[in-house]
């Protein structure tokens, strides 16, 4: 019987909570999060369709994945590491980004 190595999920979003920051860079006091307790796991080869009504947070989630909005290190992980706080991910070549716009699938990711 062959033993298969369990690789970490390619992309993990765990309990994502996001509120647009105010002028001082922090969420306004008493504001309700746009995204609250969102989780998603994608493995290599998976496909995901993100669907929702206007203002539901689809583009915001894509912007978070694209690094346009920062969240706590444990909320978004790529290859088991903090996506935008672990600089070894990009400097090692394990992760790179192509394109600069997040929109209707304009942002491209190269993932193993």
BATI-79467 format. One record per residue (C-alpha): x, y, z. Coordinates in nm, 3 decimals, padded with zeros to 5 digits. Layout:
BEGIN
atom X->X Y->Y Z->Z
...
This chain:
BEGIN
atom X->00.000 Y->00.000 Z->00.000
atom X->00.150 Y->00.332 Z->-00.110
atom X->00.175 Y->00.616 Z->00.137
atom X->00.067 Y->00.948 Z->-00.007
atom X->00.202 Y->01.267 Z->00.141
atom X->-00.065 Y->01.512 Z->00.251
atom X->00.025 Y->01.849 Z->00.106
atom X->-00.107 Y->02.166 Z->00.269
atom X->-00.405 Y->02.325 Z->00.099
atom X->-00.303 Y->02.560 Z->-00.178
atom X->-00.529 Y->02.843 Z->-00.056
atom X->-00.704 Y->02.859 Z->00.280
atom X->-00.929 Y->03.134 Z->00.407
atom X->-01.016 Y->03.078 Z->00.773
atom X->-01.278 Y->03.284 Z->00.956
atom X->-01.217 Y->03.588 Z->00.737
atom X->-01.355 Y->03.907 Z->00.885
atom X->-01.316 Y->04.234 Z->00.697
atom X->-01.437 Y->04.591 Z->00.740
atom X->-01.320 Y->04.867 Z->00.511
atom X->-01.084 Y->05.094 Z->00.704
atom X->-01.171 Y->05.451 Z->00.789
atom X->-00.954 Y->05.754 Z->00.726
atom X->-00.715 Y->05.654 Z->01.008
atom X->-00.664 Y->05.304 Z->00.864
atom X->-00.880 Y->05.132 Z->01.126
atom X->-01.243 Y->05.023 Z->01.092
atom X->-01.483 Y->05.291 Z->01.219
atom X->-01.610 Y->05.226 Z->01.572
atom X->-01.934 Y->05.029 Z->01.573
atom X->-01.911 Y->04.938 Z->01.205
atom X->-02.050 Y->04.606 Z->01.087
atom X->-01.803 Y->04.385 Z->00.896
atom X->-01.873 Y->04.346 Z->00.525
atom X->-01.735 Y->03.991 Z->00.547
atom X->-01.777 Y->03.799 Z->00.870
atom X->-01.654 Y->03.442 Z->00.935
atom X->-01.594 Y->03.340 Z->00.571
atom X->-01.393 Y->03.022 Z->00.516
atom X->-01.278 Y->02.848 Z->00.197
atom X->-01.021 Y->02.580 Z->00.118
atom X->-00.885 Y->02.524 Z->-00.233
atom X->-00.640 Y->02.251 Z->-00.325
atom X->-00.425 Y->02.228 Z->-00.638
atom X->-00.651 Y->02.169 Z->-00.937
atom X->-00.969 Y->02.289 Z->-00.763
atom X->-01.197 Y->02.539 Z->-00.932
atom X->-01.425 Y->02.777 Z->-00.749
atom X->-01.706 Y->02.999 Z->-00.868
atom X->-01.766 Y->03.298 Z->-00.644
atom X->-02.130 Y->03.404 Z->-00.676
atom X->-02.337 Y->03.655 Z->-00.481
atom X->-02.554 Y->03.961 Z->-00.500
atom X->-02.424 Y->04.313 Z->-00.553
atom X->-02.234 Y->04.431 Z->-00.247
atom X->-02.198 Y->04.081 Z->-00.100
atom X->-01.816 Y->04.103 Z->-00.094
atom X->-01.706 Y->03.898 Z->-00.397
atom X->-01.466 Y->04.161 Z->-00.529
atom X->-01.345 Y->04.237 Z->-00.177
atom X->-01.254 Y->03.869 Z->-00.127
atom X->-01.062 Y->03.873 Z->-00.458
atom X->-00.884 Y->04.193 Z->-00.353
atom X->-00.789 Y->04.034 Z->-00.021
atom X->-00.651 Y->03.730 Z->-00.206
atom X->-00.465 Y->03.965 Z->-00.440
atom X->-00.307 Y->04.153 Z->-00.149
atom X->-00.496 Y->04.479 Z->-00.207
atom X->-00.647 Y->04.465 Z->00.144
atom X->-00.453 Y->04.326 Z->00.440
atom X->-00.608 Y->04.097 Z->00.698
atom X->-00.475 Y->03.914 Z->01.004
atom X->-00.198 Y->03.662 Z->00.918
atom X->-00.402 Y->03.354 Z->01.017
atom X->-00.700 Y->03.444 Z->00.796
atom X->-00.544 Y->03.383 Z->00.452
atom X->-00.281 Y->03.116 Z->00.399
atom X->-00.115 Y->02.998 Z->00.080
atom X->00.077 Y->02.669 Z->00.081
atom X->00.030 Y->02.656 Z->00.458
atom X->00.193 Y->02.995 Z->00.519
atom X->00.062 Y->03.345 Z->00.579
atom X->-00.009 Y->03.474 Z->00.230
atom X->00.104 Y->03.834 Z->00.271
atom X->00.313 Y->03.831 Z->00.586
atom X->00.554 Y->03.547 Z->00.497
atom X->00.791 Y->03.704 Z->00.245
atom X->00.960 Y->03.367 Z->00.193
atom X->00.660 Y->03.262 Z->-00.018
atom X->00.741 Y->03.505 Z->-00.296
atom X->01.117 Y->03.524 Z->-00.251
atom X->01.143 Y->03.142 Z->-00.272
atom X->00.950 Y->03.137 Z->-00.599
atom X->00.676 Y->02.917 Z->-00.447
atom X->00.422 Y->03.191 Z->-00.518
atom X->00.414 Y->03.472 Z->-00.771
atom X->00.148 Y->03.708 Z->-00.899
atom X->00.082 Y->03.809 Z->-01.256
atom X->-00.124 Y->04.113 Z->-01.344
atom X->-00.218 Y->04.401 Z->-01.124
atom X->-00.591 Y->04.441 Z->-01.147
atom X->-00.846 Y->04.245 Z->-00.951
atom X->-01.180 Y->04.225 Z->-01.122
atom X->-01.357 Y->03.972 Z->-01.333
atom X->-01.071 Y->03.720 Z->-01.327
atom X->-00.809 Y->03.975 Z->-01.436
atom X->-00.579 Y->03.879 Z->-01.148
atom X->-00.385 Y->03.560 Z->-01.227
atom X->-00.202 Y->03.340 Z->-00.982
atom X->00.062 Y->03.080 Z->-01.050
atom X->00.024 Y->02.806 Z->-00.794
atom X->00.189 Y->02.465 Z->-00.805
